[in-house]
Amino acid sequence: MKKIVEDRGYFWWREQPVPDDCYAPDDCVTGVFSIDENGSAHLELDAYMPNNGSRTPAVLSGQQDARSIQGILKEGNRRVLLLDAVSNGGTFNTGGISYDRFSATNCLVGSAEFPRRKRSLQFNSLAVDLIGYEEWLRLGSIYISRTKSKIVAKHSKPKDHSYRLSDATLAVRHFISGPYLGKHRRHDLSLRESVTLKFRPKQSMSLEQVRSELHYLQDLFVLLTDTHHLLDWPTVSLSGSKEQYTLYFLRGAHSSEPPSWQDCPTNFVLLRATFGEIFATWRAKRERFGAGFYSYLGTRRGMALYAENRFANLVWGLEAFHRTKQSDAKTSATSAGQPTVAKAEQRTNIPLPEVKRKPRNGEPSLRQRLHAIFHDLPLDFRDNSVDNFSKECADRRNDIFHFGGERKQDGRMDFILELDRKSDALTYLYHLVILREIGVDDDTIRRWVRSSFRLRHALANVGLLRKDVLGPSASNIVDA
């Protein structure tokens, strides 16, 4: 696996005292430190670390409790701290070299020395450079003019934005990298505009809370850009200190290409006034809706899923979303008598399709749940198409649940192709539902529908939209 950091250095247990005016204790051990592109940290020492005051190698102790290992690297005197190092092999040889190996899933790297106090670390801020999201941000404040005899580049720093949340502050800050201040001559020139998103809570965060906030940010950008492009490694600051360190942690290495402006459902210019509110709503509702949100996001990690799994996850997630939505509205109470379809209709405030079977325990059927969710979207659906599509999805879910696939067990390929078409449409519909739930306005949603051919094609392919929304040359594609 590709290494993003690899260097030699001195290493020691974090609890070991470091003498004043020294950068490492006397019994530190040399070794090679590396970080894989997935964020996992590895340490291979040239000897073995003292284990609880003894000279027994960690590989022989059998102890697997995570401990912190501190170090200083040869290149640039960078400081590293493996926060949860565990033994990962090594060699004990009475007639040769013995050494330890360690791995960690969380690691800090920075230029400043870590605090010498040994209590657990707390963090007061995290910042992420939005590398790859320049087109979603609509950056473009570098103005260039060129004539036959000269080139002039001008940059005016855009306004920063700060959003006050109930428990934190979220800031969007603009930067420009280029030559140092002053007038000078050189043979080349490079300018780069960038944006950093900084989150500062009112109370200090633990490492687990930092990871959770980063996870919220990553998932939010999946929704806002329709792309699973990994955020850059975050920079964190420790409580009681102004020093900053880069946090590396184990995560999936898969990352989509950076989002392009024409494929994004939203952009920062459209959301600038409400971005803080959307972020706060997303943080609150992601916890409350649970599977109603992350069942969709689980299909957007870049991992291949079987057609049945993908379809079932989407339908189950939408059902969970509707249950939570109904619970929030306090409309799931049933009467003492036999529940009816009319009572289910009152609970959703949306006309529900007639069904032969009455809802059990006063709850709407899956078909009715899907119909209620999709009917509320600001789209120009074909007449009766939402009801037909909802019924077909409910039927296919039941086939998978009760029969493991197609009910008749013939024509499996046609069944898989049908599931793929329905899953493509469900993916877009589910995405639109969550965007609305976290506060993205209907005008922005309609703008995305108008600009995205793939979205319109997916909906038209299952009969939800008219074929003419694809253009005069697209009818044969829909019919295929």
N, C-alpha and C positions, 0 to 999 in steps of 0.2 A: 504494500500500500504506500502511496506517496506520502512523504514526510513534509510537514509545513514548518517544523522546527527540528533541528538536530545539531547538537553541540556537546562538547566535553565540559566537565566542571567538577567542583567539589560539592559533596552532599553529606547531610547529617540529619538525625532526627530533630524535629522542630523543638522538642522539649529540652534538647541539649543547650546549656548556656553558652553564649558566645562572648569571649572576653572583650572588654572595652578596647576600642581602637583596633579591633580585628574584624575581618570579614567572614571568618569561619572558625569553628573550634579546632583544637589541635588534632583530635582523632577523627576528622572528617575523612571521607573516602572518595577517591576519584572514580569517574565513570562517564558513560554516555547517556545523555537525556534526549528524548525525541517525542514528538507529537505527530500522530497520524492525521490524515486529512479528515477523518471522522471525529477528531477531538480527543481520542484516547491517548494518554501519556504513558511513556515507558522509560524505565531506568535500568540500565545494565551496568553494574559496578565492577571495578577492577579487583575488589576484595569483598568482604562481607561486613555488614553493619553490626555494631555491638547490639546485642539483644537483651534488653532489660538489665543492663549492667554486666552481662556475661559476654564471652566471646563466641557464643554459639551462633552459627549462622541462622538467619531467619528461615532458610529452606529446611533446616533440621528441627526447628522449634515446634512446628505444627500449628503455630498461631496464625490465624487468618483475620484477626481484627484489624480494621483499617486504622492506619496511623498517618501522621503528616510528616513528610520529608521535605526539608528545605535545601536549597542549593544556590550556587552562583556559577554562571556559565562563563566560559573562556571568551566568547565573542561579545564585546561590549559590556562585560561585567553585569549582564542581565541576571536578575534574581528570579528564582522559580520556587513554587510551593505546591507540592503534590498533596492535595487536601485529604485524599482517602486512599493512600497507597496500600496495596496488599501484595504479599509475596507471590511471584509469578515464576517460580522455578529458580534455577541457579545450580551451582555445583559445589559439592564438598569433597575435597580430595586431600588425603593425608600426605600424599607424596607429590602434590602439585598445587596449582592455583585454585583457591576456593573463592567463589564470588556469589553475590545475590542478584536477583532480578526482581523488579517491582513494576506494577501497573497501577494506574489511577484513572478514574473517570471524570475527575474535576481537578483543574490545575490553574494556578495564577502565574503570569509572567509579566515582569515589569522592570523598570530601570532603578527603582528605589528599593532600599532595604525594607523588609517587612517589619512591622512593630515587634519589639522584643517581648512584649507581654504575651503570655501563653493562653489567655482565655480564648474562647471560640470567636471566630471572626464574624463581624457584622458589617453590612454594607449600607451606605446611605444614598447611592445613586447607581444607575447603569445607563450607558449610552451606546447606541448602535449607529455606525456609519452606514447609510442607506446606499451602499455600492450596488449597482445593477438596477436600481429603481429610479434612475435619472429621468426616464421617459414618463413614468407615472407621476413623478414630481413636477414634470414640465419645466425642467431647468433649461435656461437659455438666456442668461444675463451677460454673456460675453459677446459684445458687438464688434464685428470685424469689418473693416473697409480696406479695399486694396485698389491701387492704381498701378500704372506702369512703373512708377518710381518708388512707391512706398506702400507699406502695410501698417494699419493702425488697429490695435485691439484695445477696447475699453470695457471695463467691468464696473458695474454699480451693484453693490451688495444688496440683495433683496431683503425685505423686512423679515426679521425673525418672528416666530409666533409662540406664544405661551398659553397653555390651557390649565386652568385651575380645576382639579378634580376634588372630590370630597375628602380623599385621603392622600393625595399626591399632586405633583405638578408635572405636566408633560410639555416639553419644549421642542420646537423645530428650529434648528439653528443652521444658518448658511455659512459656508466657508469657501475660500478660493486658495488653491495652492499654485505657486509660481515662483518667480525670482524674489530674492530678498528685497527689503525696502530700499528706496533710493534710486538714483539714476546711474546706469552702468551699461556697458556694451558687452555683447556676447554673440556667439555664432548660431545659437539655437534658442528656441523659446517654447515652453510648455505651460499651459494653463489648464487647471481642472477645477470645475465647480462641484461642490459636494454638500450634502446635508446630513446632519447628525440628529438623531431622535434621542432625547434625554429624558429619563424617567427618574424623578426624585420623590420618594414617599415621605410622609411626615414622620414616620417611625422607621427605625433601622430594619433592614431585611436580613434574614438568614440566607444561607446558600440555597436552600430549597425554595425559598420565596423568590429569589433572583431567577432561578431556573423557571419557576412558574410564570413570572412576568414575561420572560423571554418567549416562553411557549405561547402565551397569549398574543404577543406581538407577531410571532411567525404565522400563527393561524389567521390573525386579522389581515395580514398582507396577502395571504392566499385568497381570502374573500375579496379584497379590494382590487387585486390585480389579476385574478384567475390564473395564477402561476405559482408553483411551489419552488420559488427561487430562494435558496437559503439566505438568511440574513448573515451579515458579517459577524465575526466573533466580537462579543460586546466588551466594552471597557467599563470596569467597575471601580468605585472608590470606597475605601474602608472607612467605617465610622471613626471619628476622632482624628482623621488624617486627610490631607488634600491629595495624597499620592494616588495615582491611578494604575490599574493593572488590567491586562487582557485576560479574560476568563475563557479557558478552553474546557469543553465538556463533551462527553460521548454523545453523539447524535448520528442519525442516518446521513451517509455521505451523498445520497442522491440529491441533485439540485437541478431544476429546470433552467432553461435559458432565461436571461433577464427579460422581464415583461416589456413588450413594445407598446407604444402609445395607442396603436389602433386596436389592440386586443384587450386592453384593460376595461373592465366594467365601469371604473371610476378613475378620477385623477385628483391630485391634491388641490388643484385650483378649484374644482367643483366642491370639494369637501372642506376647504380651508376654514370656513366659518364654523363648521359643526364637527370638525375632526376630533376635538377633545371630548365632545358629548358622545360621539360614536364609539370612541375608544372606551370610555367609562361604561357605556351600555353594554358593549361587547364583554368586558371583564365581568360584569354582574350577571348577564344572562347566560354566558357560557357555563357558569357553575349551576345556574338554576335549571337550564334546559338539559344539561348533561348529554345523554345519548341523542337527544333531539338536535344537537349541534355537531357533536364529534363523530356521529355515524357518517355524516357527509364528509367531514374533513378526513376521516380515515380512508376514504376512497381517493384522496388527492395527494397521497404521499409518494406517488411515482412507482408504486409496487403493483405488479400485475396480479389481477384477481380473476378467478373463474367467473364466467358470466352469471351463474346462479348466485355466487357469493356477492358479487357487486350489486345485482338487482335486489337481493334480499336485504342487504345492508341499507340501501337507499330507502326501500319501502318501510323497513322497521324503524329507521331513523325518523321518517316523516310521521309515522304513527306515534312515536314517542314525543315528537314535537307537538302534535295536536293534543295529546293527553296533557302535557304541561301547560299548553296555552289555555285549554279548557279549565284546568285546575286553577290557574291564575285568575281567570274570570269568575271563579266560584260558581260555575254553571253545571257541575257534574252530579249534583244531588238528584236523586231519583224520588219519585213519589211512592207512597205506600202501596199503590196498586200496580198493575202491569204496565211497564213503560211502553210508549208508542213512538212511532217515527215522528209524529208532530212534536213530541217533547224533545226529541233529539234535535229537531230543526230549531226549536226555541233556544237550545243551548248554544248553537253555532251562530245564530242570527243570519244565516245564509240558507236560501232554499236548498233543501237536500233532495236527491233523487228518490223516487219511490222504490221500495224494495219489498219483496214478498216476505222475507224473514224479519221479524221485529228485532230491534236491538236487545241484546242480552243485558240484564241488570241496568237497563236504562242507558247503556253506552251506545254511541253510534257504531255502525259497522265500519270496516276498513275502507270500503268503497265510499261511504259518506265522509269519513275523515279526509281522504284524499281530495274528494270533491270540494269540501269546505276550504281546504288549504289553497288549492289551485284557483278556485273560482274568485278568490279575493285579490289575485294578482292583477296589476294594471295592464293587461294584455288584451288584444282584440282576438279572442278565441272564436273558432267556428261554432255555430249553433250545435248544442248537445255534445260537442267534442270533449268537453271536460268530464262529463258524466260517463261517456263511452270509454275514455282513456282510464278513468278511475276504476271502472268495473273490470277492464282488462287487466290492469295491474293487480287488483285484488285477487282475481282468478288465478293469475300466474303465481302470485305469492302463495296461495293455497296449494297449488300444484307442487311447488317446491317444498312446502312445509310437510305436506301429507304423502307425497309420492317421490320426493327427492329430485323431481324434474318434470318432464312432460308426462301428463296423465296416461296417454295411450302408448308411450314408449316406442313410437315410430316417428320418423322424420326428425331425429334429434337435431340435425344441422339447422333446419328451419326454425326449430324452437330456440336454439342458441342465437340465431340471427335476430329473431323477434325480441329476445331479452336484451340484446345489445342495443337495438333501436330504442326500446323503452328506457333502458338505463341511460342512454345519451340524453333523452328528453328529461328524465327525472333529475339528472345531474344539474341541468340548467335551471329547471323549475325550483329544485331544492336550494340552489345558490341564490336565486332571486328571493325566495322566501326568507332566508337568513339575512340577506342584505336589508330587506324591509324591516325585519324585526329589530335590527341593531340601529336603525335610524337613517338609512340611506333613503332619500326622497324618491317619489315616483317618477319625477322628471328625469332624474339620473338613470333610473332603471329603464325607462322607455328609450332613452338615448342609447343605452347599450344594446337593447333589442334591435333598434334601427340600424346600428352600425356593425353588428356581428352577424355575418352570413352563416357561420357555423351554428350559432344559437337558433336562428330562424329555420335553418335546414333541419336541425334535430327535432324541433317542434312540428314542422310541416311533415316530417317523415312519419309521424305517428298520428297525423290528422288533426292536430290542434290548431294549426294555422293554415290559411289558404295557400295553394301552390304559387299564386302570383306574387307572394312576398319575396320569392326567390329570384324573380326576373323571368322573362319569357323563355329563356333557354334552359331553365332548370326543371321543367315538368318531367322530362324523361329520367332525371336523377331521382326524383321523389318516387316515381312509379316503379323504379328498378327494385 
